[in-house]
Amino acid sequence: MNVYKFELKRLKKSILVWGLSVPGFLLFYLAFFPAMTSSGDAFSDLMQSMDPKFLAAFGIIPELPIGEILGYFNLTIGLILVPLAIQASNYGFHILSVEERELTADFLFTKPISRTKIIVSKFLSALTSLIIVDLILTAFTVIALTAFKGDEVVELKNVLILLLSVPFFQLTFMSIGMVISVSVKKVSSVLSYSMALAFGTYVVSSFGSILSSDAIKYITPFSHFDSAYVLINGHWHWGLIWISFTIMIVSLIASYFLYLKRNIASL
Amino acid sequence: MNIIFRELKSNLKSFIIWILSLSALFYVASFEFEMFQGDSNITEAFDSFGFLFDALGGVPDMTTAVGFLSLVSIYIYVPLCIYSALLGSRIISKEEKNRTAEYLFALPVSRKKVISSKLAVAIFYTVLIATISMIVSWYSFGMYSHEPVSFDAFIINLGIGVLLTQMIFLSIGMLLSSALKNYKKSGGITVGFVIGTFMISMLVGLAEKAEVMKYITPFQYFPAAAMMEGNFELVFILITIGIVIVSFGGLYFFYSKRDLHI
């Protein structure tokens, strides 16, 4: 419990920064929606008549026109997922490597607690932080959608189903981060790793959707947790999401066993 | 000179990793683009609705190499800017992080000289990564371009635009890591700045009302759409030069009297 509490305290500032900036960005984005609705009725009629594959390249989905709040929200959440992925990979790369980097491993591992307990506490504290941020995000989303929808009728059920997938999306990135951080000899800079992981997969998924490529969809979590699919169909994209879940479970198990056996650098 | 060689060597590994993964990304994208280019549906849509896209203010014809590259250009800008921002913040703060500051500053070289050498290396790698990325994009997308002359001109303009944007982030990264008291924070804040301005830039593209905000996001200073016509706006060039000079000046100013963490 002590390790858990200490880790949570260590992450306090980070929770505060992420928990305010990411939902704040969402609010900021959605605040521009009312100004957009006036133009574009004739335009969206024309959009209906075009080839969906062509429109997809511009991020336009006929079922979710950008002139309606859910269509606009779909674009917004697609971007909001980027910082969320960075946060999760930051934690993933950070929690198991920080003791070695800051030379506190000697202190921690001479305490009468097992490595199992340490890794579980660290994992749970990071998970708690992610969930806190997700809860704030959910609250902000509901508030923003209600405030800016104008006179549209919005079905919040699909939005909530989508937001429910966000913790799992983050957990995927965190577990990949954890397994990489215990596999390499030393994580010298958490940020370079987490930016490469989070932004790299984002860029790959953007290319995938611009090119409407099916092959690319399988390799990046951003496509597995495709927001448009959930908003249209009202359930997760199980055909792809299982890949992320498998990666997550395998990574978590692997990082547990690798961490137990890890040769931890000390002073 | 010794410090320059030393810095070149210690930043080489991350440079190679970045350039290899970026090149692979551009190359695979161009590969996928080839199939996409032949798609008759899209060409037809452009034939029949081309006037509409022109009216909308320049949605590029994405079946050509120039149009496609400008459509995805933000994914050339952002990774390169992340690289430069991280490089700038790391090259300054790494002495304190690796606990080598004590060693370095006990040597008979002035702080100014150390900073100048680090600055030279950072600029060198920034120019190099921009150049190589442009050559890779030129090679991989150029195969599918039917108008080689305008494509070459576009790549050169795009390269200059990317480089100028990178310089902004490089200088800010270096400034922050010399000005902030805690050396650990600079990387995070710099990257937060890159991602924040990236998201604002996407908003500018999305909502017309956000147009005024293009002054606060460097990604809108030299957008690919303007690079297609070689259209560098004077005001943005001046802003860029201003930011870079102020940041580099601040770097020398703050680092000379920095209380190093040992």
Interface residues (C-beta under 8 A of the other chain):
Chain A: S21 F25 F28 Y29 F32 F33 A35 M36 L46 M50 D51 K53 F54 A57 F58 I66 L75 L79 V82 P83 I86 S188 S189 L191 S192 M195 A196 F199 G200 V203 V204 S206 F207 I210 L211 S212 S213 I216
Chain B: S14 S21 L25 V28 A29 E32 F33 M35 F36 D39 N41 I42 E44 A45 F49 L52 V59 M62 L71 V72 Y75 V78 P79 I82 L86 R90 K97 G187 G188 V191 G192 I195 G196 M199 M202 L203 L206 A207 E208 K209 A210
